[in-house]
Amino acid sequence: MSFKNAVIVMAAGAGTRFKSKTSKLLHDFAGQPTISYLAKTLSNLKDTQVIFVVSYQKEKIIELLSKNNSFLFVEQKELDGTAGAVRVALPYVDKNVSKIAVVPGDTPLIPSSLISNILNDRADLCVVGCSLDDPSGYGRIKSTNDKKVKAIIEETDLEAKDKKIKVVNTSIYSFKKEFLEKALSKITINKKKKEFYLTDVVCIAVNMKKKINCVRFDEPDLVLGANDRLGFLSLAKEVWNKRAMDHVNNGVTIIDTKSTYIDDDCLIGTDTCIYPNSFITGDSKLEEDVTILEGCRINNTIIKKGSVVGPYVYIDGAEIGTNNKIGPFTYVRPGTKTADKVKIGGFVETKKTVVGSGSKIPHLSYVGDAFIGENVNIGCGVITCNYDGFKKSITNVGDNAFVGSDCQLVAPVNISKNSYVAAGTTVTKDVPEDALALSRTPQKHIEGYVKKVREKNSKK
């Protein structure tokens, strides 16, 4: 396969200003690792080869992005600057490529249209600039009086007069491949940083009398990576909020968009209502007329119409039927699947459990590796003892069965339909249909016992 264009992604740095042992590219940004957004954008470009230059935590970055088999990863073994990163990538660029874009890996919101535009630009060199009221922290794009690009100056090299320049360098470029190859060979090491700066290609292009364009893109949130954690969090917060507002515009009621966090791949039906401090993550799907009360986390879960969840419920990898009532303070673990009109109440935990229509697990129970039939009542404090230290076993409870409070169902065990299990029973054998299971020891009374004990203790 041959390509018309190429994009080189600068993904080698550690992001030292984050003060973290985790690469900045792997930090969660509004629900996904930072680098994932750019990877998704680039994967949609046609006829474009994508090369990631990696170094710090390269194994994790490659593992994260390797699902896309078209990406190429090149290691920058010596971290000798941005020009050094492009140098190690250039030999891997397809021979048919005529235009190369270079983008930083820590800018998750770069629009694909911008990358396409600079790849289609006919200049030998195209730089993307952004105007800021406060440009501190960024290199500046210096231009002549007729607005021709003259140089890019790193902030550490700025003279007093240059600090007044408002147009900053976004570190997004495109080059004709032939020019880039020649320019890289002319870059010399910066004496202060002991690195090779890619920005030096501007001066080289001026000296070679090459055509230089500056594309102004004055939406800084989309083209400038955050310099520190506070900026990163602020930018992510804006993304969360915008995403929530998009759902509001599509017919979802969100009480507070600034405290509701919805991942990009989630689907939410009309007239669903979400209360504050809730997280809807992964590939969750909420149908219409669902209510998510405050403080919930719904992850990789389907919730069908009319169900009410919360408050303070965690549902992970489950499928909730129509008109269910879940919560409060409930943990619904992966593999749980409920039918219609099911109740899973307060302080209940379920795992790999199928619950039939109309059944109830109202409170303070653990039900794991179980099949619960229709119209079953599971009393308070019931536990399915599904693990013997070696293997998990199944509990089956038939339709219309009643399990009283404080029972232990020791799997594998079957409780047949229409049967009763008395409160306080430990079930170790199958319960027949229409039977009552009872394992209590007989209750006895010792008359006068308390009086004797009190008299004895009072004499001491």
C-alpha positions as CSV (number, residue, x, y, z in Angstrom):
1,M,0.0,0.0,0.0
2,S,1.3,3.4,-0.9
3,F,0.5,6.8,0.5
4,K,0.1,10.3,-0.7
5,N,0.8,12.0,2.6
6,A,2.3,11.2,6.0
7,V,1.8,12.4,9.5
8,I,4.6,12.2,12.1
9,V,3.4,12.3,15.7
10,M,5.8,13.5,18.4
11,A,5.1,11.0,21.2
12,A,8.5,10.4,22.7
13,G,8.6,12.9,25.6
14,A,7.6,12.2,29.2
15,G,5.8,15.5,29.9
16,T,8.0,16.5,32.8
17,R,5.8,19.5,33.8
18,F,3.1,16.9,34.7
19,K,5.3,15.7,37.5
20,S,4.1,12.2,37.0
21,K,5.7,8.8,36.4
22,T,3.0,8.2,33.8
23,S,3.5,9.7,30.3
24,K,1.3,12.7,29.7
25,L,0.0,10.9,26.6
26,L,-1.4,8.1,28.8
27,H,-3.2,10.4,31.3
28,D,-6.9,10.2,31.2
29,F,-8.4,13.1,29.2
30,A,-12.2,13.2,29.4
31,G,-12.5,9.5,29.5
32,Q,-9.7,8.3,27.3
33,P,-5.9,8.4,27.3
34,T,-4.8,11.7,25.7
35,I,-3.1,10.1,22.7
36,S,-6.2,8.1,21.8
37,Y,-8.1,11.1,20.6
38,L,-5.4,12.1,18.1
39,A,-5.0,8.5,17.0
40,K,-8.7,8.3,16.2
41,T,-8.5,11.5,14.3
42,L,-5.5,10.4,12.2
43,S,-7.0,7.0,11.5
44,N,-9.8,8.7,9.5
45,L,-7.4,10.5,7.1
46,K,-7.4,9.0,3.7
47,D,-4.2,8.1,1.8
48,T,-2.1,9.1,4.8
49,Q,0.6,7.1,6.5
50,V,0.8,7.7,10.3
51,I,4.1,7.3,12.2
52,F,4.3,7.7,16.0
53,V,7.8,8.5,17.3
54,V,8.0,6.9,20.8
55,S,10.4,6.6,23.6
56,Y,9.2,7.1,27.2
57,Q,6.8,4.3,28.2
58,K,6.8,3.2,24.5
59,E,5.5,-0.3,25.3
60,K,2.3,1.1,26.9
61,I,1.7,3.6,24.0
62,I,2.3,0.9,21.4
63,E,0.0,-1.5,23.2
64,L,-2.7,1.1,23.5
65,L,-2.6,2.1,19.8
66,S,-1.7,-1.2,18.2
67,K,-5.3,-2.1,17.5
68,N,-4.9,0.0,14.5
69,N,-2.7,-2.1,12.3
70,S,-1.9,0.7,9.9
71,F,0.0,2.8,12.5
72,L,3.8,2.6,12.4
73,F,5.9,3.1,15.6
74,V,9.6,4.3,15.5
75,E,11.7,4.7,18.6
76,Q,13.7,7.8,19.3
77,K,16.5,6.2,21.4
78,E,18.3,9.5,22.0
79,L,16.0,12.3,23.1
80,D,17.9,15.0,21.1
81,G,15.0,17.3,20.3
82,T,12.1,17.7,17.9
83,A,14.2,17.7,14.8
84,G,15.9,14.5,16.1
85,A,12.4,12.9,16.4
86,V,11.6,13.7,12.8
87,R,15.0,12.5,11.7
88,V,14.4,9.0,13.1
89,A,10.9,8.8,11.4
90,L,11.9,10.1,8.0
91,P,13.5,6.8,6.7
92,Y,10.2,5.0,7.4
93,V,8.1,7.5,5.4
94,D,6.7,5.8,2.3
95,K,8.6,6.6,-0.9
96,N,5.5,7.9,-2.7
97,V,4.7,10.5,0.0
98,S,5.1,14.1,-1.2
99,K,3.8,16.0,1.9
100,I,4.5,15.4,5.6
101,A,2.7,16.9,8.6
102,V,4.2,16.9,12.1
103,V,1.9,17.1,15.1
104,P,2.5,16.9,18.9
105,G,1.0,13.9,20.5
106,D,-0.3,15.8,23.5
107,T,-2.9,17.8,21.6
108,P,-6.0,15.6,21.7
109,L,-8.4,18.0,20.0
110,I,-6.7,18.8,16.8
111,P,-9.4,18.8,14.1
112,S,-8.9,16.5,11.2
113,S,-9.9,19.3,8.8
114,L,-6.8,21.3,10.0
115,I,-4.5,18.5,9.3
116,S,-6.0,17.9,5.9
117,N,-5.7,21.6,5.1
118,I,-2.0,21.9,5.9
119,L,-1.3,18.7,4.0
120,N,-3.0,20.2,0.9
121,D,-1.1,23.5,1.3
122,R,1.2,24.0,-1.6
123,A,4.0,25.8,0.3
124,D,7.3,24.2,1.1
125,L,6.7,24.8,4.7
126,C,3.4,25.6,6.5
127,V,3.3,26.5,10.2
128,V,0.1,26.7,12.3
129,G,-0.1,29.8,14.5
130,C,-2.5,30.8,17.2
131,S,-3.0,34.3,18.6
132,L,-3.1,34.6,22.5
133,D,-3.7,37.5,24.7
134,D,-1.1,36.0,27.1
135,P,1.4,34.1,25.0
136,S,3.8,33.3,27.8
137,G,4.9,29.7,27.9
138,Y,5.0,29.3,24.1
139,G,7.4,30.0,21.3
140,R,6.5,32.9,19.0
141,I,6.1,33.1,15.2
142,K,8.1,36.2,14.1
143,S,6.9,37.8,10.8
144,T,8.0,40.6,8.6
145,N,5.9,43.7,8.1
146,D,4.2,42.1,5.1
147,K,3.2,39.1,7.3
148,K,5.7,36.7,5.8
149,V,7.1,34.2,8.4
150,K,10.6,35.1,9.3
151,A,11.4,32.8,12.2
152,I,10.0,30.7,15.1
153,I,11.7,31.7,18.4
154,E,11.6,29.4,21.4
155,E,10.5,31.2,24.6
156,T,13.9,30.6,26.3
157,D,15.5,32.5,23.4
158,L,13.1,35.4,23.3
159,E,14.5,38.9,23.4
160,A,12.5,41.6,25.2
161,K,11.0,43.0,21.9
162,D,9.9,39.5,20.8
163,K,7.9,38.9,24.0
164,K,5.3,41.3,22.6
165,I,4.5,39.0,19.8
166,K,1.0,37.5,20.3
167,V,1.1,34.7,17.6
168,V,2.5,31.5,19.1
169,N,3.8,28.4,17.6
170,T,1.4,25.4,17.9
171,S,4.1,22.9,16.9
172,I,1.9,21.8,14.0
173,Y,3.6,21.9,10.6
174,S,3.5,20.5,7.1
175,F,6.5,20.2,4.7
176,K,7.2,19.1,1.2
177,K,9.1,15.9,1.8
178,E,12.0,17.0,-0.5
179,F,12.5,20.3,1.4
180,L,12.2,18.6,4.8
181,E,15.0,16.1,4.0
182,K,17.3,18.9,3.0
183,A,16.4,21.2,5.9
184,L,17.0,18.5,8.5
185,S,20.5,18.0,7.3
186,K,21.2,21.7,7.9
187,I,19.9,22.0,11.5
188,T,22.7,22.5,14.1
189,I,22.4,21.7,17.8
190,N,21.0,24.4,20.2
191,K,23.8,25.3,22.6
192,K,21.5,26.0,25.5
193,K,19.4,22.9,25.4
194,K,21.7,20.6,23.6
195,E,18.9,19.6,21.3
196,F,18.0,19.9,17.6
197,Y,15.0,22.2,17.2
198,L,12.6,21.6,14.4
199,T,11.7,25.3,14.5
200,D,15.0,26.1,12.9
201,V,13.6,24.9,9.6
202,V,11.9,28.3,9.2
203,C,15.2,30.2,9.1
204,I,16.6,27.5,6.8
205,A,13.5,27.9,4.5
206,V,14.0,31.7,4.5
207,N,17.6,31.3,3.5
208,M,16.7,28.8,0.8
209,K,14.0,31.2,-0.4
210,K,11.3,28.6,0.0
211,K,7.7,29.4,0.2
212,I,6.4,29.6,3.8
213,N,2.7,29.9,4.8
214,C,1.4,30.6,8.3
215,V,-2.1,29.2,8.9
216,R,-3.8,31.1,11.7
217,F,-6.1,28.9,13.8
218,D,-7.3,31.0,16.8
219,E,-9.0,28.3,18.8
220,P,-6.3,27.6,21.3
221,D,-8.1,24.7,23.1
222,L,-8.0,22.7,19.9
223,V,-4.4,23.2,18.9
224,L,-2.4,23.9,22.0
225,G,-1.6,21.1,24.5
226,A,-1.9,21.9,28.2
227,N,1.4,22.9,29.7
228,D,0.6,21.5,33.2
229,R,-1.9,19.5,35.1
230,L,-4.2,22.4,36.0
231,G,-4.4,23.4,32.3
232,F,-5.0,19.8,31.4
233,L,-7.8,19.4,33.9
234,S,-9.4,22.7,32.8
235,L,-9.4,21.6,29.1
236,A,-10.8,18.2,29.9
237,K,-13.6,19.8,32.0
238,E,-14.6,21.8,29.0
239,V,-14.7,18.7,26.8
240,W,-16.9,16.9,29.4
241,N,-19.2,19.8,29.6
242,K,-19.6,20.2,25.9
243,R,-20.3,16.5,25.5
244,A,-23.1,16.8,28.2
245,M,-24.6,19.8,26.5
246,D,-24.6,17.9,23.1
247,H,-26.8,15.3,24.8
248,V,-29.1,18.0,26.2
249,N,-29.5,19.4,22.7
250,N,-30.5,15.8,21.6
251,G,-33.3,15.6,24.2
252,V,-31.6,14.4,27.4
253,T,-32.3,16.1,30.7
254,I,-29.1,16.7,32.5
255,I,-29.5,18.6,35.8
256,D,-25.9,20.0,35.9
257,T,-23.8,19.5,32.7
258,K,-20.7,20.6,34.6
259,S,-20.9,17.7,37.0
260,T,-22.0,15.0,34.6
261,Y,-19.3,13.0,32.8
262,I,-20.3,11.0,29.7
263,D,-17.8,9.2,27.5
264,D,-17.7,9.8,23.8
265,D,-19.1,6.4,22.8
266,C,-22.1,6.4,25.1
267,L,-25.6,6.5,23.6
268,I,-28.5,8.1,25.6
269,G,-32.2,8.1,24.7
270,T,-34.5,11.1,24.7
271,D,-36.2,12.1,28.0
272,T,-33.6,10.3,30.1
273,C,-32.7,12.3,33.1
274,I,-29.3,12.4,34.7
275,Y,-28.6,13.9,38.1
276,P,-25.3,15.5,39.2
277,N,-22.0,13.8,39.9
278,S,-22.8,10.8,37.6
279,F,-20.4,9.1,35.2
280,I,-21.7,7.3,32.1
281,T,-18.6,5.6,30.7
282,G,-17.3,3.0,28.2
283,D,-19.9,2.0,25.5
284,S,-22.9,2.3,27.8
285,K,-26.4,2.6,26.2
286,L,-29.3,4.2,28.1
287,E,-32.6,4.0,26.4
288,E,-35.4,6.6,26.7
289,D,-37.0,7.6,29.9
290,V,-34.3,6.3,32.1
291,T,-33.5,8.1,35.4
292,I,-30.0,8.1,36.8
293,L,-30.0,9.7,40.2
294,E,-27.0,11.5,41.8
295,G,-23.6,9.9,42.3
296,C,-23.9,6.9,40.0
297,R,-21.3,5.3,37.7
298,I,-22.6,3.3,34.8
299,N,-19.9,1.6,32.8
300,N,-20.2,-0.6,29.7
301,T,-23.9,-1.2,30.5
302,I,-27.2,-1.3,28.8
303,I,-30.2,0.2,30.7
304,K,-33.6,-0.2,29.0
305,K,-36.4,2.3,29.0
306,G,-38.1,3.4,32.1
307,S,-35.6,2.1,34.7
308,V,-34.6,4.2,37.7
309,V,-31.0,3.9,39.0
310,G,-29.5,5.3,42.2
311,P,-28.5,7.2,44.1
312,Y,-24.9,6.1,44.5
313,V,-25.1,2.9,42.4
314,Y,-22.2,1.3,40.4
315,I,-23.2,-0.8,37.4
316,D,-20.4,-2.4,35.4
317,G,-20.8,-4.6,32.4
318,A,-24.5,-5.4,33.0
319,E,-27.8,-5.3,31.1
320,I,-30.7,-3.8,33.0
321,G,-34.2,-4.5,31.7
322,T,-37.2,-2.2,31.4
323,N,-38.8,-0.5,34.4
324,N,-36.2,-1.8,36.8
325,K,-35.4,-0.1,40.2
326,I,-31.8,-0.3,41.2
327,G,-30.3,1.1,44.4
328,P,-29.5,3.0,46.4
329,F,-25.9,2.0,47.2
330,T,-25.9,-1.0,44.9
331,Y,-23.1,-2.8,43.1
332,V,-24.1,-4.5,40.0
333,R,-21.1,-6.4,38.6
334,P,-20.3,-7.8,35.2
335,G,-22.5,-10.5,33.8
336,T,-25.7,-9.3,35.6
337,K,-28.7,-9.4,33.4
338,T,-32.2,-8.4,34.5
339,A,-35.6,-8.8,32.9
340,D,-38.5,-6.4,33.2
341,K,-39.8,-4.9,36.5
342,V,-36.9,-6.2,38.6
343,K,-35.8,-4.6,41.9
344,I,-32.2,-4.7,43.1
345,G,-32.3,-2.6,46.3
346,G,-30.0,-1.0,48.8
347,F,-26.6,-2.4,49.6
348,V,-27.1,-5.4,47.3
349,E,-24.3,-6.9,45.2
350,T,-24.8,-9.1,42.2
351,K,-22.4,-10.8,39.9
352,K,-23.0,-13.0,36.8
353,T,-26.6,-13.3,37.8
354,V,-29.7,-13.5,35.6
355,V,-32.8,-12.2,37.3
356,G,-36.3,-12.9,35.9
357,S,-39.2,-10.6,35.4
358,G,-40.9,-9.2,38.6
359,S,-38.2,-10.6,40.9
360,K,-36.9,-8.6,43.9
361,I,-33.6,-8.6,45.8
362,P,-34.6,-5.7,48.1
363,H,-31.6,-5.2,50.4
364,L,-28.4,-6.3,52.0
365,S,-27.8,-9.4,49.9
366,Y,-25.0,-10.9,47.8
367,V,-26.2,-12.9,44.7
368,G,-23.5,-14.2,42.5
369,D,-23.3,-16.9,39.8
370,A,-27.1,-17.4,40.0
371,F,-30.2,-17.8,37.9
372,I,-33.2,-16.2,39.6
373,G,-36.6,-17.0,38.1
374,E,-39.7,-14.9,37.7
375,N,-41.5,-13.3,40.7
376,V,-38.9,-14.5,43.2
377,N,-38.4,-12.7,46.5
378,I,-34.9,-12.8,48.0
379,G,-35.0,-11.7,51.6
380,C,-32.7,-9.4,53.5
381,G,-29.2,-10.7,54.1
382,V,-29.3,-13.6,51.7
383,I,-25.9,-14.9,50.4
384,T,-25.2,-17.2,47.6
385,C,-22.1,-19.1,48.6
386,N,-20.7,-19.6,45.1
387,Y,-17.0,-20.1,45.8
388,D,-15.5,-23.0,47.7
389,G,-11.9,-21.8,47.4
390,F,-11.3,-23.7,44.2
391,K,-14.2,-23.1,41.8
392,K,-17.4,-21.1,41.3
393,S,-20.7,-22.9,41.4
394,I,-24.2,-22.0,40.3
395,T,-27.4,-21.4,42.3
396,N,-30.7,-21.8,40.6
397,V,-33.9,-20.3,42.2
398,G,-37.1,-21.3,40.4
399,D,-40.2,-19.1,39.6
400,N,-42.3,-17.8,42.4
401,A,-39.8,-19.1,45.1
402,F,-39.5,-17.2,48.4
403,V,-36.1,-17.0,50.2
404,G,-36.4,-15.7,53.7
405,S,-34.0,-13.3,55.4
406,D,-30.5,-14.3,56.5
407,C,-30.2,-17.5,54.4
408,Q,-27.1,-19.0,52.9
409,L,-27.5,-20.8,49.6
410,V,-24.5,-23.1,49.3
411,A,-23.8,-23.7,45.6
412,P,-24.2,-25.8,43.6
413,V,-27.9,-25.9,44.7
414,N,-31.3,-25.8,43.1
415,I,-34.3,-24.2,44.8
416,S,-37.3,-25.3,42.8
417,K,-40.3,-23.2,41.8
418,N,-43.0,-22.3,44.3
419,S,-40.8,-23.4,47.2
420,Y,-40.0,-21.6,50.4
421,V,-36.8,-21.2,52.3
422,A,-37.3,-20.2,55.9
423,A,-35.4,-17.3,57.5
424,G,-32.0,-18.3,58.9
425,T,-31.7,-21.4,56.8
426,T,-28.4,-22.7,55.3
427,V,-29.4,-24.6,52.2
428,T,-27.0,-27.3,51.2
429,K,-29.3,-29.7,49.3
430,D,-31.8,-29.1,46.5
431,V,-35.2,-27.9,47.6
432,P,-38.2,-29.7,45.9
433,E,-41.1,-27.9,44.3
434,D,-43.7,-26.6,46.8
435,A,-41.5,-27.6,49.7
436,L,-40.4,-25.6,52.8
437,A,-36.6,-25.7,53.5
438,L,-35.8,-25.3,57.2
439,S,-32.4,-25.8,59.0
440,R,-32.9,-24.0,62.3
441,T,-31.9,-25.7,65.5
442,P,-34.8,-26.0,68.0
443,Q,-35.2,-22.9,70.2
444,K,-35.1,-23.6,74.0
445,H,-35.4,-21.5,77.1
446,I,-33.5,-21.7,80.4
447,E,-35.9,-20.3,82.9
448,G,-34.5,-17.8,85.5
449,Y,-31.0,-17.8,83.9
450,V,-30.7,-14.0,83.7
451,K,-31.8,-13.5,87.3
452,K,-29.3,-16.0,88.6
453,V,-26.4,-14.4,86.7
454,R,-27.3,-10.9,88.0
455,E,-27.5,-12.0,91.6
456,K,-24.1,-13.8,91.3
457,N,-22.4,-10.7,89.8
458,S,-23.9,-8.4,92.3
459,K,-22.2,-10.3,95.1
460,K,-18.7,-9.8,93.7
